[in-house]
Amino acid sequence: MDEWVDVLDQDGRQTGKSILKSEAHLKGIFHPTVHIWFFTSQNEVLLQQRAQTKKTFPGLWDVSVAGHTVAGEKAKQAALREVREEIGLKIKAGDLIPVGIFKSVQHHENGILDCEFHHTFLCELRQPLSSLGIQEEEVADIKLLALDQWEMDLFSNGNNKVYVPHEGSYYRDVIRAIRRNL
């Protein structure tokens, strides 16, 4: 679905302009997104397998919940909306633990140029996995994986091809933040 997103400058500051997401991806215009990483008290991380119909990284495992911030929307509002849409979970703004804002530029073979600032949060998952419902247009599957196993997968040679290729520093920051909050 195409939607309006806010235009950001190279440093992530609002420009006061909006653009269609499809145009931002075509022209490589910076815009905001949200990433929400769910973790459990048993040292697990919730991973989402992207639907096969996704235009970027179909079928790869990725952040628990992610999405675009629509024009005029605050990051926490977008995070709450995306969590509800993608995994059917209602959380409160106070449940979100800020990790940081990460600049990301990814060139895709299909012509998409993702220039985004990921507003990244953690949230403790207190519900059983079976109570979550996935948005099938966006999500093929979800699973819990031991944090140590996930970290080993990400940084071992070869096995990391099943995960969306975010910067190593991004993944390290998320893993450190999860460990601090266990």
Sequence and secondary structure as in RCSB ss.txt:
>XXXX:A:sequence
MDEWVDVLDQDGRQTGKSILKSEAHLKGIFHPTVHIWFFTSQNEVLLQQRAQTKKTFPGLWDVSVAGHTVAGEKA
KQAALREVREEIGLKIKAGDLIPVGIFKSVQHHENGILDCEFHHTFLCELRQPLSSLGIQEEEVADIKLLALDQW
EMDLFSNGNNKVYVPHEGSYYRDVIRAIRRNL
>XXXX:A:secstr
   EEEEE TTS EEEEEEEHHHHHHHT  EEEEEEEEEETTTEEEEEEE TT SSSTT EE SEEEE BTT  H
HHHHHHHHHHHH     GGG EEEEEEEEEEE TTS EEEEEEEEEEEE  S GGG    TTTEEEEEEEEHHHH
HHHHHSTTGGGGB    HHHHHHHHHHHHHT 
